[in-house]
Amino acid sequence: MGQKTGLLTALQRRRIEAAEMKLLRPLAGYTLYDHKTNDSLRLELQTEYILDKITNTDGTGFYTCKECHKTESL
């Protein structure tokens, strides 16, 4: 499985977003030299921020993955 909770620092958040954009930019057919903003790429590809999938549950700086706490309805 993997780690479900932990402390997400500002540096880690920047690195996660940079890695996400390194993946999305070529998928959209652009390079860094095309000077497209992250928001315009996400809008074009109709994707959400990966950091939006991670929520700060109690304001302490600890995060919990939303996907880890989904409940299935019967």
SVG drawing of the C-alpha trace seen along z (x, -y; Angstrom):
<svg xmlns="http://www.w3.org/2000/svg" viewBox="-26 -32 38 36">
<polyline fill="none" stroke="black" stroke-width="0.4" points="0.0,0.0 1.8,-3.2 1.9,-6.0 -1.6,-7.4 -0.8,-10.4 2.3,-12.5 3.6,-16.0 3.6,-17.7 6.1,-20.6 6.1,-23.5 9.1,-22.1 7.3,-18.8 4.2,-20.6 6.3,-22.5 8.0,-19.3 4.7,-17.5 3.3,-20.3 6.4,-20.5 6.3,-16.7 2.7,-16.9 3.3,-19.7 6.3,-17.7 3.7,-15.0 0.9,-17.2 2.8,-19.6 3.9,-16.9 0.4,-15.3 -1.0,-18.6 1.7,-18.9 3.5,-21.9 7.0,-22.6 8.3,-25.0 9.1,-27.4 5.5,-27.7 4.9,-29.7 1.6,-28.1 0.4,-28.6 -0.3,-25.7 -3.9,-26.7 -4.4,-27.0 -2.9,-23.5 -5.2,-22.1 -8.2,-23.8 -7.3,-22.5 -6.8,-18.9 -9.7,-19.1 -7.7,-17.9 -7.6,-18.8 -4.6,-19.7 -3.1,-16.6 -2.6,-18.5 -6.4,-18.9 -6.6,-15.1 -4.7,-15.6 -6.5,-17.4 -5.2,-19.0 -7.7,-17.4 -7.1,-19.4 -4.9,-22.4 -1.8,-20.9 0.1,-20.4 -0.7,-16.7 -2.3,-15.4 -4.6,-12.5 -5.2,-11.1 -8.9,-11.5 -8.8,-8.3 -7.7,-6.3 -10.9,-7.2 -13.6,-6.5 -16.4,-4.4 -18.3,-2.1 -22.0,-2.2 -23.8,1.2"/>
</svg>
